[in-house]
Amino acid sequence: MVITLKPGTTEKGIQHVLDKIKELGFTPHVSKGAERTIIGVIGENAIRSREIFQAMFIVESVMPISRPYKLVSREFKSEDTVVKVGNVEIGGNKEIAVMAGPCAVESRTQLLKVAQEVKEAGARILRGGAFKPRTSPYSFQGLGEEGLKYLAEASEVTHLPVVTEARNVRQVELVARYAHIVQVGARNMQNFDLLKEVGRGKKPVLLKRGMSSTVKEFLMSAEYILSSGNYDVILCERGIRTFEDGTRFTLDLSAVSLIKQLSHLPVIVDPSHATGNRDLIGPMSRAAIAAGSDGLMIEVHSRPEEALSDGFQSIRPDDFRKLMKEVRSVARALGRKG
């Protein structure tokens, strides 16, 4: 359930409500707005204690949350969540945050070159994989910690925050040491131990939708992270598996608009993985912004034909610059900052 406190409630009053929630054996989650403080109460049959809180003079209302995902729901928090990473803000339907870089970190020289180029084109965050989950065990698996060090160096040079993936619980602390955003990949969307681990951490989390997951399942996975204490979660639509074989996956742009209705969390789109076709990245990027996406994740490589991972879905820096101009035009047409 959601407890809304009256405007002007003091910190002492808020603590009194929190103490009562814990005394009853439930878990409180606090969201402080400009005027009101809202407290989510999580626990089995919490709604049965509704009358206890309604009797408190500082409580304005007590409402049940009908959605199975409680903290992620707009019923818990009506205003958009804005995840801040350095001087970059993701969410709030304002600035378009573009994350760009190579699918995999291949070398120091390669990464620094691409990082500089995407920065100059307008990217706000550097992406790059140090640990690569691949379908084939014989494919390039990434440079591991060496790749993380290159990402950290590129961040220092360009002043771009870094997002990269942690594939399992053991890697979370290592990745968080070097990166600004920890990514949970599509294949791990329902790795609940990993979700709880990043939820206990302090770094923002980029959660990708599983290739065969419903929107409800996607939001329930985000709920694991928030319920563990980390509210800085960015959702990423990256295509789902359908009967269509003309593209790598089917980019579900309707999910972006739907999630915006159901949840307060920011949503970005990854057209590179969704289409698997560099020629479709531009059209799908423009469409994603039109659908309300808070940002994009684009794979950029100086020489895609020589890439060790997913070169067929990577665009060159020159094409990325053109794409950024197109994205800005769409954003401005919608009254947003590109």
N, C-alpha and C positions, 0 to 999 in steps of 0.2 A: 504494500500500500504506500501511498504518498501523503506525507504530512506537510502541509503548508503553514508556515508560521506567519503571524501578523507583522506588518511593516514596523520597523523600529525595535524588534525583539533583540535584547542584549545578548552578548556572548554567554553570560551566566544563564540566561533563559534557554538558549540553545543547548548548553551543556546539560541542563536539567532534563530536557527531553531525551537527549542522547543517553544519559544515564538510565532513564526509565526503560528505553528500548533494550539496552544491554541487560538490564535486570530481568526483563521478561524472556531473555534468551534469544533475541533477534539481532540482526546485524544492521547498523545504520549506515547510510551513504548520504553525505551532505552535498547539496548544490546551492551555492550562494549567488543570487541574482542581484541586480542593481537595487531592488526594493525589498524583495522577500527571500527568505531562506526556505528551501525545500529539502525535506529529509525522506529518502527512500528507506522503507523498512522491509528487509528481506528475511524470510524465514517461513517455515511451514505453518499455515493457519494464522499468519500474522494479523490478518484482517479481523480475527475474533477479538483482538485487543483494541479495536477501533474506538469503543466508547471511553476507554481509559484516557486516550489522547484528546478526544473531543471535549472532555471535561476540563482540560487545561485552558486557562484564560488566554494564553499566548498563542494558542492554535487557532488558525483561521478555518482550516478544513482538513478532512481526512478522506482520501479517495482510494478505492481499490485500483490496481493496475490490471487491466484485462489481458494484456499481452503476456505470452510466456517469457519473453525477454523483458525484464523489468527496468534495469538501469539504462539500457540502450534505447528504450522507448521514449517517444515524445510525451507520453503520459507522465513520465518522471521529470523530463526537462523539455520545456516547450521551445526555448531559444536554441539556435544552432551552437554546437560546440566548435570552438576555434582552437586548433592545436598549434601552439607556437614552438617553432624550432629556430633558435637564434632570432634573426630579424624576419623570418618567414612565417606567415600565418596561413594555415590551411583550414578552410571552412568559412562559414558566415556569408557565403554567396557574394564575396567581394573579389579579391584577387585570385587569378588563376595560377596555381602553383604547379610549375612543370618540373618534373624529375627526369633527368636525362643522363645518358652515359652508356657504356658498353654492357652487353649482357653479362660478360665475364671479364674480370680483370686478368689480362694476359701478361702484361709486363709493366714496369714502372714508366717507361717511355710512352707506351701506347696510352696508358691511363691519363698521364699528365697532359698529353696532347689533346685528347678528347675533352678532358675536363675544362681546359682553357677555351676550347672552341664552343662548347655548350654554354659556358658562362657568358662569353661575348654575345651569343645569340639570344640570351635572355632566360636561360634555365635558372631556377632558384635552388635546386637541390641536385646533387650528384648521385647517380645510381651506378651500381656495379656489383657483380657477384663474386665473392671470394670462395664461397662454398656452393657448388652447382649440383642440384638434384637432377640427374639425367636418366632418361629411360633406359639407355644402354650403359652397362657397367664399364664399357670400353671407351666411352666418350670422355672428353676433358671434364674433370671434376672440380676444377678451380685450384687456386694457389693457396688456399687456406689462410693462415695468419700472415704469411708474406703479402698476400693480396690485401688484407685488412690494413697493413702498414702502408701500402701504396695509396689506399683510399684516404687514410689519415693525412698523409703527406699532400695529396692532391687537395684536400680540404683546406689545409693551411695555406697553400699557394693561392687558391682561388677564392677562399672564404665562403665556399659552398658547403652547407651541411651535407652529410652522407647518409644514404639509406642502403642497407645491405641485409641479406637474409641469414638467419640462424636456423639451421636445419633440425637441431635437436636440443634437448634441455642442456646438455653439456656445453654447447656452443654459445648459449645466451650471454653469459658473463664475458666471454672473450669478445664477442661481437659488440656488446655494449661498451667495452673498453675503447673501441676505435670509432664506432659509428654514432650518429646522432639519432637515427631512427632504426629500430630493429624490425626487419620484415619477417612475417610468417607467410610462407609460400602456400600456393593453392593445394599442394599435396599434403600439407600439414594443417589445413584449416580445422580439422577435427582431431588433431593431436592434442588432447585435453591437458596432458601434463605440460606440454610446451606452452599452451595458452595460459595456464596458471603461472608458469615460471616467468613469462614476459609480463604477466599481470602484477607480479610481485616486484618487478623492476621499476626503475624511475625513468627509463627512456621511452619516448613515444613509440607506438607500435603501428606498423602498416600491415593490415590483415587482408590477404587476398582471398577472393571467393573460390571455393573448390569447384573443379570443373564439372561436377555432377551434383552440385548442391543447390537447394532452393534458397530463396531470399530469407525465409524463416530460419533455416539451418545456419545460414551465414550470420544472421544477427544473434542467434543463440551462441555461436562461437565467440562473437565479440563480447557477449554477456559474461563469458568465462573470464575474460581479461579485466573487464570493469569490476566484476564481483571480487576479484583478487586485489583490487585497490588502485589499478592504473586506469585513469579516465582519458588519457591521451591516445585515442585510437583513431586511425584513419582506415577507412574501408576502401577496397580496390576491386572493381569489376574488371575481370580479365578474360571473359568469355567462358561459355559452358559447352559441354559436349552434347551435340544433337545429331540427327541423321545426315545433316549437311556435310559434304566432304570437299566443297569448293574452297573452304577456308580451314585454318587449323582448328579453330573453335567458332562458336557463334557468339558474337558480341551482343550481350543483352542490355541494350541501352535503356529499355523500359525499367530495368532494375534500379538504375540511378534515380529516376524520378520517383519510383515506388519507395525506395529507401529514404529519400528525402521526406516523404510523407510519414513514414513509420518511425524514423529515428532522427536524433539530433546530431549524430556523428557525421563528420565530413566524408565525402565519397569522391574518389578519383577513378580514372579509367586507364587501362593499359591496352591500347590498340595494337601494340606490337605482338604480344602473346596471343591476343584474341584472334587476329586475322592470320598471323604467320606469313604475311605478304606485305613487303615494304610499300607497294603501290597503293595499298588500302589504308595505310596509316594516316595520311592526310585527310581523306574524306571522313574517316571514323573519328579522328581527333576533333574536327569541326563539329561533327554531329554530337559528340560527347559534351562539348561545351554548351551547345544548344539545348541539350537534355538536362543541363543543370550541374554537370560535373564540376567539382571544386579544383580539379587539376588533372594532369596527365602524367603517365610514365612512359617515356619513349626510349627505345634502344637506338643508340647512335654509335657508329664505328667508322673510323677513317678509311678502312679498307674492308668492307663487309665480305668480299669474296675470299678473304684470308682469315676471317674470324674463326676462332676455335669453338664458338657456340652461337647458334642461331643467326648466322650471317644473313640468311634469306629474309629475315624480318627486321634487319637493322638498316637505318638510313644514314647517308653520309652527312657530314656537318653542313655542307652547302644546302642540302635539302631540308635539314633541320632549321636553318635560318629562315628559309621560305615558309616552312610550316609555322614557325613562331609568329610571323607577320600575319598569316591567315587566322591563327588562333586569336591574336589580339583583335583583329577586325570583328570576328564573331562575338568576342567578349564585349567589346565596346558597343556593338549593336544591341546588346542585351543590358547595357547599363552597368557593366562590370569592368574591373581593371584587368587588363591582359598582362 
